[in-house]
Every structure is written in structure tokens, then in C-alpha cells.
Amino acid sequence: MEKVMSITKLIDGYKKKEFSPVEITKQYLKRMDDIDHKLHAFITITYETALAQAKNAEDNYLKGKQLSALQGVPLSYKDLINTNGVRTTSGSKIKHSYIPNSDAYVVQKLTQAGAINLGKTNLHEFAFGITSTNPFYGAVKNPWNPDNIPGGSSGGSGAAVCANLGLASIGTDTGGSIRIPASACGVIGLKPTKGMVDTTGVQGISWTLDHVGPITQNIGDLAIIMNGLTDRLYQEHCHTQISGMRIGVPRHYFTYHIEPDILLAYQNALRQLESLGAILMEIDISSVQTASEQVFPIALAEGASIHENHLRFKLNDFGEDVRAHLEAGKSITAMDYIKALNWRKKAISEVDQALTEVDIIATPTLPVSPKQIGVEHVEIDDLQEDIFTSMTRYTRLFSLTGHPALSIPMGLDTQGMPMGLQLASKYYYEPLLIRSGYAFEQSYLTDFYEQRQRISQNL
């Protein structure tokens, strides 16, 4: 299991009987045993479930039967996604022993497609943070530098995919929690259109903002996972033709208070897209700063409502930072909440308007690189922010509006840490994100993927 294998190559090998699902699954489980103690990417490894699912997939291949392009594909689920008979902690002490009696919708879909569940990934407690420094299950570490955070809240999923502990992981995103770890760990992360992927059976933060989506090693694998989640065909959009595609470059906000390495990488990424035939066009989203800040009152108020009983009866069982967030949510007034929802409507209208002028909006995913574990504040250009506010600054807008948004690597900074490019588009225009991401990947990321593979091999 030294080399990263794409889903397409894996399935091809199964069909040619070059290796079997049971053999591959055992290799992944051994790799997890060997290196996950260095990363804390997993809370639970599902040995018996994985091997039973692998045996079913193997039997199907021997019979010449293939349920889908995911049959025999090893992946994982963020540990707030319910798995029947398997502990689902939400990264918390409160749900430490919770065992669901049914699968979440996304687990049902991928299991029916023949995917193999390797385990449940670590996360920021109740998904209420972006460091994935979990007080109960250990701080998730970034495979590129174990002293640094992997982003969050789906940090275990990002770290697992980067470290080749499975070919994909299913995460959640309320303010950036798929795209932030994807950027920080140098992998692919997609927040689909709001409501496209059913969140039934997923521990929520905010019914207004919650999304479920995949983290993968490359765009081709992302397309296959999205096929399984939505029953729509995405692989046919994996081609490099983006000539004439209009790329919107926001004039303001997304290049303010940003680390120089990331700004330079973003400018280089835009030039690369332009060299592929895309047309760069400046756009305005005038409300972006105020609107994106409305994620906080919405998520805090709805989160406090969701956790009302826990706050009343198990307050001291929360980690310190999450307890503070949820208690703050109790103080959000009805007026503040309604005002935030009205700003959301305004932001949706402005992003929709911008997307009548362009096909894709391109921004950096993060304004800062992933920091050392324990760092609580970031300072850029004399602006000091807490790390949560800073690292969600560019992702929050599309969580608020529900537009699909993709994070794809755009190189390494001078400290050797990954940086991400964020691409967003109209509702249900995921195929366009896949096409633009695939073109960028094929022309620009070969060397980066080789570097990532070396990082994975050296763990």
C-alpha cells in the first residue's frame, strides 16, 4: 500500500483479478494500524465491517457482478455520520458510547454501491471548530507536518485521505469544514449545492448551513464518489476543455489580509487557468464581508438549539471551546438571527448575479496556511484574528449561500504546507467545477501529487 491508487485503477485491477477487495482492504487496515497513531485521523477503525464488506465485493467480482464503480472502494466517514451498529461519537465525550441503529443516508448510498467502510474519522468536537484539536480523542495532525493542524472540522478525513488511509472520506461543511482540511492537507474537497446530498443521520450544527460532501485524492475520484452519492453522472465531465470558460475574480475581500505565499500562488493559479483558455473577469460581491460574518449568529443560535438538552444537563462534558461557542449561541437574539437570515438572502442574490456574468468564481480557499497545533490567533497586515475567524474567512460565503464550492491544491508555501484554490459556481453546477478542477489538475498538479505521495510514503 505504498503507492496511491485511483479508484479507476483499483476497479480495473479488481476486474482483471490482479488483486482482490479483501487483499486491498487488509493492506489498508494494516497501514492504518502502522501509522494512524502518528496522526490520530481515526476514532474507530471498523475491522470486522470492512472485511465483511470486502468479502461481499470480492464475491460479486468473482460472479462477474458489479454494483457500481464504487464496489470494493475503501473509504471512511467523519464520526458524526451515523453508522448502523458502529459507535458514532461526534468527536465528543457526550456521545462517547452512542451506537446508532441505522445508517445515515450517505452511508446507505455508498454501502449499497459496494463501498467499504474502513472507519470513523476524528474531528473537532461536534464539528464546532477548524483545528481538529480534539480534547477527547487526540489532536489530528497534518501529514505534511505533524506539528501543524490539518484544518477542520473534518480534519481526520483530510488527514486520512492525504496519508492514503483510504481513497476517500465523507465529511461535513457548515462554514468550510470540508474545504478547509482539503486545502490544509493538499487534497480535493467539495461542498455540494445545499440540499443536493441528504444530511439525514448526520449530527447537525445548523440546519440552514449544514452540507455533506466528499474529500478525495484527485478530481476523477471525486466524480466517482459524487456519482454514488447523487446517482448523477459526473465522470464524463473529467476533461480538460475549458476554453472560453469565464472565471470570476472578486475585486475585493479575497485578497485582503492574506499571506504573501498564498496570494502569489492564487495569482499563478489564475494565470494557469487563463493559459488553458479560460477568460478572467473581475466581479463585485459588495456584501461579502458583512454577509459572510452572518454564518456565526446563524450557526451559534441553531447549534445552541440543537444542543439545548446537552447544555442544560451535560454542560461540563463539552470541551472548553465548544462549550463557549454554544453558550454564546444562547445569547443570540431573535432580531440578530432574523437579521442574519436577511443578509443571507442578500448574499444569495449577489452571488447569483455575479454568476450570470461568469461561469466560475475563483478565490483562495484560505488566507493563511495551517498553523501549529495550539496556535489560537493569527496576525496578518496588523489584523489579529482568532484562528477560527481567520481560517473560515474565504469559505464562509458559500456555506451561507449554499452554492457548490470546490477546494483543489495550488502548491506549497515556503514552509512546505499546502495551499488551496476555491472554485464556486451556480446551484447544481458541480459538473462545471469538476471540469475546471480536472483541467487545472491535469495541467498543474502532477508534481504536487508526486510530492504528496512522498509525504504519504514517509509517514
Phi, psi and omega in degrees: 000031181284325184261141175287134181240132177288160178300319180300314180292324178298310181296321178299318178295322176299313183296325180275359180059034175284333175200169185241159177302322179294316179300312181296317181297318177298322179295318178294317180298321177295318179298319178298317177299322185285324189237348186291339176297342177276340188244332186056037181285336184242143169267319180225132172256126189262072185303306186294315179300314183298315182290324177294317178293324178295321179295320177298316179297318180297317178300319179296317179296322179295331178273359183075023183250128177234118182291321182191180177287000179254002184295116180088011181271121180279128179212184182218170181229136173304139191279038162234011177258118188298135175231122185304121176077002181240129181311136180227099193271343191057023180067024189237160169286324184301320182252027184305323185249014183287124178238107181294154176256013175204160178274148167298159181306315184294326178291317176304312183299312185284328176293317177298331178280354176098009179291156183250126180270107179281334181163185184247125188271151180291160186199168169294138185312126181053021178065020184260056177173173186237006179264335187060027173272093190267125183287347185251331185237009177095151177287125174291139183247148182278124181302334180287331177198107186293353174280348188252158178287155176266006191082178181188180010276350181275046186295322178296323178294315178298315180295319181297315181292318178299319184276005181060044172258061188112157184272347180198165173214147179259122181241187176229159186213117178244328176221007181140011193287354167264314186287326181296307177293330176299314178295313185294331182257359176072040178232188182259136176220133180238123165267108182290173173308138179307125178088349181295318179251119185300133180262010179303131179086013178245128176301123186267159165253313189210115181295337178283330192243346188291138175225156172237139180194176187264151167240128185222175181273339181203170184291322178301317178294322177302316180299319181292318178297319178295326173305312183293326182281332190237353184060026175247152182270119180246338185298329181294347179268002177276077174217166193261012183274102175233016179301128181089351178295133182267117182257118179276127179246107182300136182289329190233169167074307188281359173236014177264145176050057184232144179294140185304321180299320182288319177299316179296317179297321178298314178297321177294321179296319177298319178296324179295316177298320179295322180294339178274001177106358177290155180251119180275130181225129177288141179225162176242132167234086195295332185269006193303317184294306181294318182297315184295334177290344181287349172303324186293305179297326179293309183294320181293315181294313181290324177296318178296324177294314180300322184260022185307312181292322177297320179294328182281319189249343184227034186306317185283356177272353174281150167295158188301313185290321181290321176302317180297317179300312185289324176293324175297325179298330178293341183266355178291125181280162176301322179296316179297319182294314180295320178299318179296319178294325177292321174297325177299315178300318180296317180295318177302315180298318182290319178292318176303317180296316179300324183279000166277340182265332182225167179268323185226144168253129182244128177218166165295152175285317182231148174276346183225156176280162179298128186269173178295148176302131180101342177292130184249343181225151180233138178235124176224131177051042179069006173265118176256127180229152168293154189296329179297311180297317183295312188282347175260002191301320184265344183267335188301321187305314186278342168290321180294314185275338181085005177290146180294141182215135184243139168249131180228143182299149173225032174111189182243147175278183184290347175266002179081020179255145183293153174231149184239148173257129179258129177240130180230155181209189181295161175306133177067018176261032175306322178304325179291323176295320179295318180295313181293321178295320180294317179298316179296315180300312185293330183267343196229341194248007181303310180295320179299315180296326176294320176298317180297322178295322178295320176301314180297316182293332185270002179292000000 
